[in-house]
Amino acid sequence: MTTFEYPLSEKTRTYLRAEELLQRLHQLIVRDDAVSHHAAIQALFDLQEMVNRSDVKGDLIKDLERQRVALSGFKGNPDISEAVLSALLLGEAVSARSAPSAPRSRRPSFQTKYVVGAPSRSPHAR
């Protein structure tokens, strides 16, 4: 695991960690072996744990909104592809809507006792 240290801010370190986890996830899900799938699931749990922190969740929602506003400013620019811009804005809108806003105590119903306990049973649990 990569450690992100000084002189970066906590927010920057968190975003770098999220990017690393997403890259690892994308690399692992295309493989066919069970070990890679286990590592991908562990990366998902790590990402979920990080995003469920209230400080990260709030910062992420604010930054997504800021990004949406910045991208919206490019509408009508002849040098910008409207199709690509629309796809980016649609992706931003989906991300903002799907950002978890429920308190930590209200977990989705798909998280059964088996799924919730899986990270602690992992041989790589921290």
C-alpha positions in Angstrom: 0.0 0.0 0.0 1.2 3.5 -0.9 1.5 6.0 1.9 0.8 9.6 1.0 2.6 12.0 3.4 3.6 15.6 3.9 3.4 18.2 2.3 0.0 17.2 1.0 -3.2 18.2 2.8 -5.5 15.6 4.3 -8.1 16.1 1.6 -5.4 15.6 -1.2 -4.1 12.5 0.5 -7.6 11.1 0.7 -8.3 11.8 -3.0 -5.0 10.2 -4.0 -5.9 7.2 -1.9 -9.3 7.0 -3.6 -7.7 7.3 -7.1 -5.3 4.5 -6.2 -8.1 2.3 -5.0 -10.1 2.9 -8.1 -7.1 2.2 -10.4 -6.5 -1.0 -8.5 -10.1 -2.0 -8.7 -10.1 -1.4 -12.5 -7.0 -3.5 -12.9 -8.3 -6.4 -10.8 -11.8 -6.8 -12.1 -10.6 -7.7 -15.6 -8.6 -10.7 -14.4 -10.1 -14.1 -14.1 -8.4 -15.6 -11.0 -10.0 -15.8 -7.6 -7.2 -14.0 -5.8 -7.6 -10.9 -8.0 -11.4 -10.9 -7.4 -10.7 -11.2 -3.6 -8.3 -8.2 -3.9 -10.9 -6.3 -5.9 -13.6 -6.9 -3.2 -11.1 -5.7 -0.5 -10.4 -2.6 -2.6 -14.2 -2.0 -2.7 -14.5 -2.3 1.1 -11.5 0.1 1.6 -13.1 2.6 -0.8 -16.5 2.2 1.0 -14.9 2.7 4.4 -13.1 5.8 3.2 -16.1 7.4 1.5 -18.4 6.7 4.4 -16.4 9.0 6.6 -18.5 12.2 7.2 -15.6 14.6 6.5 -14.8 12.9 3.2 -18.4 12.6 2.2 -19.0 16.3 2.7 -15.9 17.4 0.9 -16.6 15.0 -2.0 -20.1 16.4 -2.5 -18.9 20.0 -2.4 -16.1 19.3 -4.9 -18.5 17.5 -7.2 -20.8 20.5 -7.2 -17.8 22.8 -7.8 -16.7 20.7 -10.7 -20.2 20.7 -12.2 -20.4 24.5 -12.0 -17.0 24.8 -13.6 -17.8 22.4 -16.4 -21.2 24.1 -17.0 -19.3 27.3 -17.8 -17.9 25.6 -21.0 -21.4 25.2 -22.6 -21.6 27.0 -25.9 -17.8 27.2 -26.4 -17.1 26.2 -30.0 -13.8 24.7 -29.0 -15.4 22.2 -26.6 -17.2 19.0 -27.8 -20.8 19.3 -26.6 -21.2 15.5 -26.6 -18.1 15.0 -24.3 -19.2 17.9 -22.1 -22.8 16.5 -21.8 -21.4 13.1 -20.9 -19.1 14.6 -18.2 -22.0 16.7 -16.8 -24.3 13.6 -16.8 -21.6 11.6 -15.0 -21.2 14.4 -12.4 -25.0 14.5 -11.9 -25.2 10.8 -11.4 -22.2 10.9 -8.9 -23.8 13.7 -6.9 -27.2 12.0 -6.7 -25.7 8.6 -5.8 -23.4 10.1 -3.1 -24.5 8.5 0.2 -26.4 11.0 2.3 -27.9 8.6 4.9 -26.4 8.5 8.3 -23.9 5.7 9.0 -26.4 3.8 11.2 -28.9 3.4 8.4 -27.1 0.9 6.2 -28.6 -0.3 2.9 -30.5 -3.6 3.1 -28.0 -5.4 0.8 -25.4 -5.3 3.6 -26.2 -8.5 5.4 -24.2 -9.8 8.3 -22.0 -11.8 5.8 -21.1 -8.8 3.8 -20.5 -6.5 6.8 -18.3 -9.1 8.4 -16.3 -9.9 5.3 -13.6 -7.2 5.7 -12.8 -8.4 9.2 -12.4 -12.0 7.9 -10.0 -11.0 5.2 -6.4 -12.1 5.7 -5.4 -8.6 4.5 -7.6 -6.8 7.0 -5.9 -3.8 8.6 
